[in-house]
Amino acid sequence: MAGELLPIVVVIPTRNRPEALRRTLGSLAAQSVQPAELVIVDASEDDCTRLMCLEPSIPGLESTILWQYAETAGAAVQRNQGVRTSSQSVVGFFDDDILFEPYCLERMWRALNSDDRLGGVAAMITNQRYQTPGRISRIVFCLMAGKTELSYAGRVLGPAVNLLPEDREDLPEVVPVEWLNLGCTFYRREALPDPLFADHFKGYSLMEDVALSLTVGQRWKLANARTARIYHDSQPGAHKSDPAVLAEMQSINRHFVMTKILGRDRVSDYLKLALFELFSLVSSLQSHSGRATFSATLRGRVGALRRIVIC
């Protein structure tokens, strides 16, 4: 398959991160296969990204680059815009700050085609993966799920609590999951809703990947291509600078997924949501960064509660 262009259009939303995007494209150029098209939806405040895309100078990159200026800044709306561009049979999504391990896309493509009932597959993020929960976490997950299970990896529990997939050598290459991240994902176009994301998702758009994959998962199977691996070289950005804003967005968006996508709006669902939010706050105190941003995170959670009650 070396050098093959796959019938895939990949949408990459970006803003003010040309060097991170260049590294991602350079890593893509070293893959054994590449997508036929890359749609770069750019909300940058300068021309650096546009110039890089219009005058590509990345050795080995064979994908056609289609640059677009973002009509509206925001991860979800930029992806909505990009998806409208191409008629390729498979739609992919990459973050602008990922690095591919060898054969990543080839293995994802093979996984997607291993079962015509698969609507989407995602790569394993090597530096963001499921960790065996401790005793208290396991109790909380059990309460969220309503039952004890050997593993909660790749699941969406109770009030839209999404847990990362796990990476164990005894697992198959294609592992069924309940949600897919958007860092590096392929979807069959026919499986995708139109529009891709609801107007609810603004800015950094936390939880939009859960909303999308749960929607697709209502009619299609989803899977993690476990041996297809990326490293998420997470970059700073203005959208990440205020922990209160991020905390409020995450809680508001989790509530949206819980009620609008999963249809879970009973009193017991809200009690589970409150329990999980409290658990998340307490858990954040275990790390230095969590303690440093605790006040702001608490402020954001309280702000989210006000908005949920008002709605």
C-alpha positions in Angstrom: 0.0 0.0 0.0 3.0 2.2 0.1 2.4 5.7 -1.4 -1.3 5.0 -2.0 -3.8 7.8 -1.7 -7.0 6.7 0.1 -10.5 8.0 -0.9 -10.6 10.0 2.3 -11.0 13.7 2.9 -9.6 14.8 6.2 -10.7 18.0 7.9 -8.3 19.8 10.2 -9.5 22.9 12.1 -6.7 25.2 13.1 -6.0 28.6 14.6 -2.7 30.5 15.1 -0.6 27.3 15.2 1.2 27.0 11.8 4.3 25.3 13.3 2.3 22.6 15.1 0.3 22.0 11.9 3.5 21.8 9.9 4.8 19.1 12.2 1.5 17.2 11.8 1.7 17.4 8.0 5.4 16.4 8.1 4.4 13.3 10.2 1.6 12.6 7.8 4.0 12.7 4.8 5.9 9.8 6.3 2.9 7.5 6.4 2.6 4.4 4.2 -0.7 5.8 2.9 -2.2 9.3 2.8 -5.7 10.8 2.4 -6.5 12.1 -1.0 -7.6 15.5 0.3 -6.8 17.6 3.3 -9.2 20.5 4.1 -7.5 23.0 6.4 -10.2 25.3 7.9 -8.2 28.2 9.2 -9.3 30.7 11.8 -5.9 32.3 12.3 -5.4 36.0 12.7 -2.5 36.1 10.3 -1.4 34.6 6.9 1.2 32.2 8.1 -1.0 29.1 7.9 -2.5 30.1 4.6 0.9 30.7 3.0 2.1 27.3 4.3 -0.9 25.5 2.8 -0.9 27.4 -0.6 2.8 26.9 -1.1 3.4 23.4 0.5 7.1 22.6 1.1 6.7 19.3 3.0 8.7 16.5 1.3 6.6 13.4 0.7 3.2 15.0 1.3 1.0 13.8 -1.6 -2.4 14.8 -0.3 -4.1 17.7 -2.1 -4.4 20.6 0.4 -7.6 22.7 0.2 -7.2 25.8 2.4 -10.3 27.6 3.6 -10.7 30.7 5.8 -13.0 29.8 8.7 -16.4 31.5 8.4 -16.7 31.2 12.2 -14.0 30.3 14.7 -14.6 27.2 16.7 -13.6 23.6 16.5 -17.1 22.2 15.8 -18.2 24.9 13.3 -14.9 24.7 11.5 -15.3 20.9 11.1 -18.9 21.5 9.9 -17.6 23.9 7.2 -14.8 21.5 6.1 -17.1 18.5 5.7 -19.2 20.3 3.1 -16.2 20.6 0.8 -15.7 17.1 -0.5 -17.7 14.1 -1.7 -15.1 11.4 -0.7 -16.7 8.3 0.7 -14.8 8.5 4.0 -14.4 11.6 6.1 -11.5 11.9 8.5 -10.7 14.4 11.3 -7.3 15.3 12.6 -6.2 17.7 15.3 -3.6 20.1 14.2 -1.1 18.9 16.8 -0.7 15.2 16.4 2.2 13.0 15.4 1.6 9.6 13.6 3.4 6.4 14.4 4.3 4.2 11.4 1.4 2.6 9.6 -1.2 4.4 11.6 -3.5 5.4 8.7 -3.0 2.1 7.0 -4.1 0.2 10.1 -7.1 2.6 10.6 -8.2 2.0 7.0 -7.8 -1.7 7.3 -9.9 -1.6 10.6 -12.7 0.5 9.0 -12.9 -2.0 6.1 -12.9 -5.1 8.3 -16.6 -4.8 8.9 -19.1 -2.9 6.7 -21.2 -2.2 9.8 -18.4 -0.1 11.3 -19.4 3.6 11.0 -16.1 5.0 12.4 -12.7 4.1 13.8 -10.2 6.1 15.9 -6.5 5.8 16.5 -5.0 5.1 19.9 -3.5 8.2 21.5 -0.4 6.9 23.2 -0.1 9.6 25.8 -3.9 9.7 26.6 -5.2 6.2 27.5 -7.3 4.4 30.0 -5.7 3.8 33.4 -7.0 1.0 35.7 -9.2 2.9 38.1 -8.5 2.9 41.8 -11.0 1.7 44.4 -12.9 5.0 44.7 -13.0 5.6 41.0 -14.3 2.1 40.4 -17.1 2.7 42.9 -18.0 5.9 41.1 -17.9 4.3 37.7 -20.0 1.4 39.0 -22.6 3.9 40.2 -22.5 5.7 36.8 -22.9 2.5 34.8 -25.4 0.9 37.2 -23.4 -2.3 37.5 -19.9 -3.6 38.1 -17.8 -4.4 35.1 -14.3 -5.7 34.6 -13.3 -2.7 32.5 -15.0 0.6 31.7 -12.6 1.5 28.9 -14.1 3.1 25.8 -17.5 3.4 27.5 -19.9 6.3 28.0 -21.4 5.9 31.5 -24.5 7.4 33.0 -24.5 11.3 32.6 -22.2 11.2 29.5 -19.0 10.2 31.4 -16.7 9.2 28.6 -13.7 7.0 29.3 -10.6 6.5 27.1 -9.9 3.2 25.4 -7.3 0.9 26.8 -4.2 -0.6 25.2 -3.4 -4.1 26.2 -1.5 -6.7 24.2 -4.2 -9.3 24.8 -6.8 -7.1 23.1 -7.5 -7.5 19.3 -6.4 -4.9 16.8 -10.0 -3.6 16.4 -11.7 -3.0 19.8 -15.4 -2.1 20.0 -16.0 1.2 21.9 -18.9 3.5 22.6 -17.3 6.8 21.5 -14.5 8.1 19.4 -12.2 11.1 19.9 -11.6 13.5 17.0 -7.8 13.6 17.3 -7.5 11.1 14.5 -10.7 9.5 13.3 -12.3 8.1 10.1 -16.0 8.0 9.6 -18.0 6.6 6.7 -19.8 9.6 5.1 -23.1 7.8 5.0 -22.9 7.3 8.8 -22.5 11.0 9.6 -25.4 13.3 10.6 -26.2 16.5 8.7 -25.2 18.9 10.1 -22.3 17.2 11.8 -22.5 19.2 15.0 -25.3 21.1 16.6 -25.2 24.9 17.0 -24.8 24.3 20.7 -21.1 23.6 20.4 -19.1 26.9 20.4 -15.4 27.8 20.7 -13.2 24.9 21.9 -16.3 22.7 21.6 -15.5 20.2 24.5 -17.5 17.0 24.3 -18.5 17.5 20.6 -16.6 14.2 19.7 -18.8 12.3 22.2 -22.0 13.9 20.8 -21.0 13.0 17.2 -19.9 9.4 17.9 -22.9 8.6 20.1 -25.2 9.9 17.3 -23.4 7.7 14.8 -23.4 4.8 17.3 -27.2 4.7 17.3 -27.1 3.0 13.9 -23.5 1.9 13.4 -20.7 0.1 15.3 -17.7 2.1 16.5 -14.1 0.8 17.1 -10.7 1.8 18.3 -7.9 0.7 16.0 -5.6 -0.2 18.8 -2.4 -0.6 16.9 -2.9 2.6 14.9 -1.2 5.1 17.1 -0.7 8.8 17.4 1.0 11.1 19.9 -1.0 14.2 20.9 1.5 16.9 21.0 -0.9 19.3 22.8 -0.1 22.9 22.2 -1.2 26.0 24.2 -3.8 28.3 22.8 -6.0 31.2 23.8 -9.0 28.8 24.0 -7.3 26.9 26.8 -6.1 29.9 28.9 -9.1 30.2 31.2 -9.8 27.1 33.3 -13.1 28.6 34.5 -14.4 28.9 31.0 -13.2 25.4 30.1 -14.8 23.9 33.3 -18.1 25.6 32.6 -18.1 24.6 28.9 -17.3 20.9 29.8 -20.2 20.7 32.4 -22.7 22.5 30.1 -21.7 20.3 27.1 -21.9 17.1 29.2 -25.4 18.1 30.3 -26.3 18.7 26.6 -25.0 15.2 25.6 -26.7 13.6 28.6 -30.1 15.1 27.9 -30.2 15.8 24.1 -28.2 12.9 22.7 -28.6 10.1 25.3 -32.1 11.3 26.4 -31.2 10.9 30.1 -33.1 13.5 32.0 -34.6 11.7 35.0 -33.9 12.8 38.6 -31.5 9.9 39.0 -29.5 11.1 35.9 -29.1 14.5 37.4 -28.0 13.0 40.7 -25.3 11.0 38.9 -24.2 14.1 37.0 -23.9 16.0 40.3 -21.9 13.1 41.9 -19.5 12.9 38.9 -18.9 16.7 38.9 -18.1 16.5 42.7 -15.9 13.5 42.1 -14.0 15.4 39.3 -13.5 18.4 41.5 -12.1 16.4 44.4 -9.9 14.3 42.1 -8.3 17.4 40.6 -6.8 18.2 44.0 -4.5 15.2 43.6 -2.3 17.0 41.1 -0.3 20.3 41.4 -2.0 21.7 38.2 -5.4 20.7 39.6 -4.7 22.5 42.9 -3.5 25.6 41.1 -6.6 25.9 39.0 -9.1 24.6 41.6 -10.7 27.9 42.4 -11.2 28.8 38.7 -12.5 25.3 38.0 -15.0 25.5 40.9 -16.1 28.9 39.6 -16.7 27.4 36.2 -18.7 24.4 37.6 -20.9 26.8 39.6 -21.5 28.9 36.5 -22.5 25.8 34.6 -24.9 24.9 37.4 -26.6 28.3 37.2 -27.0 28.0 33.4 -28.4 24.4 33.6 -30.9 25.5 36.3 -32.0 28.5 34.3 -32.4 26.4 31.2 
